Amino acid sequence: MGPVKGDRVEVVVDVGGGGIRTYELIAARAGRRLETTTARGVVEVAEVTRTGQIVRTARFMQTRVIAVVEHPADDGEDEPGARRSRPERGPTLDLG
């Protein structure tokens, strides 16, 4: 089964002056996934549909990124009907 709603990525960024900011990017609809790439000094997180079309993108300067944490969605195959508690979330980045 492919990725489902709930796929998310956290990006921790140095904002200068000793501060950091955490961005949480979440796949907005069922069947979409988040793909993370790094190229030419830019970390890019893109929300992609099942057909591979990019819906929205967030870009961060690689020199400012401290960490990228990927949290794949639970596909629900472990225990049918089992509910899991949601982790605490920080501020989300609305890419819309």
HELIX and SHEET records of a PDB file:
HELIX    1   1 GLN A   62  ARG A   64  5                                   3    
SHEET    1   A 3 GLY A  19  ILE A  26  0                                        
SHEET    2   A 3 ARG A   8  GLY A  16 -1                                        
SHEET    3   A 3 VAL A  65  HIS A  71 -1                                        
SHEET    1   B 3 ARG A  33  ALA A  39  0                                        
SHEET    2   B 3 VAL A  42  VAL A  48 -1                                        
SHEET    3   B 3 ILE A  54  MET A  61 -1                                        
END                                                                             
